[in-house]
Amino acid sequence: MAEEDPGPDTTALDEVVTFTSELIRIDTTNRGGGDCRERPAAEYVAERLAGAGLEPTLLERTPGRTNVVARIPGTDPTADALLVHGHLDVVPAEAADWTVHPFSGEVRDGVVWGRGAVDMKNMDAMVLAVVRSWARQGIRPRRDIVVAYTADEEASAEDGSGFLADTHPGLFEGCTEGISESGAFSFHPGPGMTLYPIAAGERGTAWLKLTAHGTAGHGSKVNHANAVTRLAAAVARIGAHEWPVRLTPTVRAALTELAALYGIDTDVDAPGFDTDVLLEKLGPAAALVRPTVRNSANPTMLEAGYKVNVIPGHAVAYVDGRMLPGGEDEFTETMDMLTGPDVEWEFHHREVPLEAPVASPTFAKLRAAVERFDPAGHVVPFAMSGGTDAKQFSRLGITGYGFSPLRLPPELDYAALFHGVDERVPVDALHFGVRVLDHYLRSA
């Protein structure tokens, strides 16, 4: 049946550009602490879903923090449903740093510019374009597809996917798998090679708050119970710690496939296998794997004192920690050791690590959809160093893959565009994404 797929119509190729641009113009900056309003973007996508004959539901935990969920009925009522989700919020952008205004949505020389162009209003637009193309062509997928547009992904997800999973699980009835951001983008590690990493796992989120207590006093006097000193020592130990290698199944698969592509004879399960040596041999391609072979903990914020000549009684630091699947116990034990007896630590925000099977029919179909439209490209599995809404939806038993397809030119540094200055996406990349996404969702 896949060979007979007509693909998206030409209107879909026009709409994906328009939708990406117009969504960017809707400022949904998430500054954290509840400072965001996704409702205008949610109403925008809901109106276009309704125009495709669907019945979108708008849901809020907090006024203005709006989520949209709609279900596309499949032709096989016995089949498991598939979740396709994207978030509507974006990280802040400082207009003075940009070549174009970050919320202009300007289309210039075949490129759409603006905050959210890759994270992830492009994917939001691709899903809209595909769904509307199906409506015009009278196409129904084999399995039910639940489309969700979420709030608050760039912060805690408490107003977004967390709220939906905890309070409205019935909307996702039957969903066993999901796809979303950060996968199936082209990566160019060198001349003549194009990789398409598809995410099949995520490290867990472990944002920490460290608190050191001491004896307050005058800054001119010796103080061996200085909270700032105690905190600084703990922060330095954390920053300098060398975490051991821990290879998850997804990362093992990634290393094995990358080694084969590079003609490197290696066995990741052999005694004495040295991960770091293989990563060096992989050159630029190692960037896909290096952040996910270990746990990590990076100090990011410090708070202490109120006057230069006063030693404060306490000091606080924040650490961005990430945990591999199966690495949670090692992480907590290591933090206990590194903080020491004078510093307390707690999870400021915590979410689970994820692992999705690579040797599965779903991954095979994701791979086939990409390679159908770029036969010279090589799909490889990888794990994300960070996290997505897939963490919250995993509470409902939904296995998540990162799959927002884009074919990008070698000179465009996709990874640097995430949360970066001059975020942008080529029109051709959006067209490629619509074709790949359309094909996969029909065959899923």
Disulfide bonds with the S-S distance in Angstrom:
none
